[in-house]
Amino acid sequence: DSIVTQSNPQLKTERNTSFEASAEYTFHLGPTFSNEKSAPDVFYKAPAAGALVVGATVFSNNLRDSVGTVTLVRDTAEFPIFTTLPPGYFGQQLLSLDRSTSRGGTVFIQWGPTNSFSLNASLILEDSTIDRSSLAPQLNGKRTAGVSRASSLLTARWRATDRFTFRCLARVLGSQFEDDENTIRLGESVVVDVGLSYRLSKYAEVFLAVDNLANERIETSRSIDGIFYLASPRLEHGGVRLSW
């Protein structure tokens, strides 16, 4: 994108007052047991077999003077802090947002029906808003750029043998705005990753994985001209993990 961003010597120090609280509870749905013949997996901590863990976290952030941007110039228009911009360019300036808030929570469930299979699911809800911007009042009440209202995650893990483990992870990424003015929206996406690992020893394993299995379109940025920037397409990779 063709963007000219001006710095601002009047930016203030960002300050944040935050609060977070969480709780979880474990339901024992059956006898809890472990497989003594299986070596411990240092790469993943699964819930105990026969246990259902539910939990939630709530949080609140009150930000003062966080850094944002405001568009001042589009196309060939002129503004005192800019020279004349070529066609296709636009100018923006950094500024301090007087007050912003971000509040939300996460709920999650972990279930281990057997010692070799487990499921993890979580949902994140967040409301992030620019409450007051004296230098750019048009931003008041706008959603904070780059923050989704909702996203979720589901992970399944199956240890087929003492050495072979299969993993599948699905992410639902909610829509978000590219800019503080909320004029450019990025779309939702569903991303599925799969992987297979083979444990060589207690502290080493080899793995093969495919990220973004369905080759989903994942929008990471967008220009005012409608040009999208995308995250990685389907990616196959492998390697060795060591832990000690």
Long-range contacts (C-beta under 8 A, 24 or more apart in sequence): 1-221, 1-223, 1-224, 1-225, 1-227, 2-86, 2-88, 2-89, 2-90, 2-223, 3-89, 3-90, 3-91, 3-92, 4-73, 4-82, 4-85, 4-89, 4-90, 4-91, 4-92, 5-69, 5-91, 5-92, 5-93, 5-94, 6-72, 6-81, 6-82, 6-91, 6-92, 6-93, 6-94, 7-93, 7-94, 8-93, 8-94, 8-95, 8-96, 10-96, 11-65, 11-67, 11-94, 11-95, 11-96, 12-65, 12-96, 13-65, 14-63, 14-64, 14-65, 14-66, 14-67, 15-63, 15-64, 15-65, 16-61, 16-62, 16-63, 16-64, 16-66, 17-61, 17-62, 18-59, 18-60, 18-61, 18-62, 19-59, 19-60, 20-57, 20-58, 20-59, 20-60, 21-57, 21-58, 21-59, 22-55, 22-56, 22-57, 22-58, 23-55, 23-56, 24-53, 24-54, 24-55, 24-56, 25-53, 25-54, 25-55, 26-51, 26-52, 26-53, 27-51, 27-52, 27-53, 27-54, 33-115, 34-115, 35-115, 35-116, 37-162, 38-115, 38-159, 38-162, 39-162, 39-199, 39-202, 40-202, 41-159, 41-165, 41-199, 42-202, 42-203, 42-243, 43-197, 43-205, 43-241, 43-243, 44-157, 44-165, 46-112, 46-118, 46-157, 47-110, 47-111, 47-112, 47-118, 48-112, 49-112, 49-113, 49-114, 49-115, 50-112, 50-113, 51-110, 51-111, 51-112, 52-109, 52-110, 52-111, 52-112, 53-108, 53-109, 53-110, 53-111, 54-107, 54-108, 54-109, 54-110, 55-107, 55-108, 56-105, 56-106, 56-107, 56-108, 57-105, 57-106, 58-104, 58-105, 59-102, 59-103, 59-104, 59-105, 60-101, 60-102, 60-103, 61-101, 61-102, 61-103, 62-99, 62-100, 62-101, 63-97, 63-99, 63-100, 63-101, 63-102, 64-98, 64-99, 65-96, 65-97, 65-98, 66-96, 66-97, 66-100, 67-94, 67-95, 67-96, 67-97, 68-94, 68-95, 68-96, 68-97, 68-130, 68-133, 68-136, 68-139, 68-145, 68-180, 69-93, 69-94, 69-95, 69-179, 69-180, 70-95, 70-135, 70-136, 70-138, 70-139, 70-180, 70-181, 71-179, 71-181, 74-224, 88-225, 90-224, 95-133, 95-135, 95-136, 96-135, 97-130, 97-132, 97-133, 97-139, 97-180, 98-131, 98-132, 98-133, 98-134, 99-130, 99-131, 99-132, 100-128, 100-129, 100-130, 100-131, 100-144, 101-127, 101-128, 101-129, 101-131, 102-126, 102-127, 102-128, 102-129, 102-144, 102-147, 103-127, 103-128, 104-128, 115-159, 116-158, 116-159, 116-160, 117-156, 117-157, 117-158, 117-159, 118-156, 118-157, 119-154, 119-155, 119-156, 119-157, 120-153, 120-154, 120-155, 120-156, 120-157, 121-152, 121-153, 121-154, 121-155, 122-152, 122-153, 123-150, 123-151, 123-152, 124-150, 124-151, 124-152, 124-153, 125-149, 125-150, 126-150, 130-180, 138-181, 139-180, 139-181, 142-177, 142-180, 142-181, 142-182, 143-176, 143-177, 143-182, 144-177, 144-180, 145-176, 145-177, 145-178, 145-179, 145-180, 145-182, 146-176, 146-177, 146-178, 147-176, 148-173, 148-174, 148-175, 148-176, 149-174, 149-175, 150-174, 162-199, 163-198, 163-199, 164-196, 164-197, 164-198, 165-196, 165-197, 165-198, 165-199, 166-194, 166-195, 166-196, 167-193, 167-194, 167-195, 167-196, 167-197, 168-192, 168-193, 168-194, 168-195, 169-193, 169-194, 173-218, 178-221, 178-222, 183-224, 184-222, 184-223, 184-224, 186-219, 186-220, 186-221, 186-222, 187-217, 187-219, 189-216, 189-217, 189-218, 189-219, 190-214, 190-216, 191-216, 191-218, 192-216, 197-241, 203-242, 203-243, 203-244, 204-240, 204-241, 204-242, 204-243, 205-240, 205-241, 206-238, 206-239, 206-240, 206-241, 207-238, 207-239, 207-240, 207-241, 208-236, 208-237, 208-238, 209-236, 209-237, 209-238, 210-234, 210-235, 210-236, 211-235, 211-237
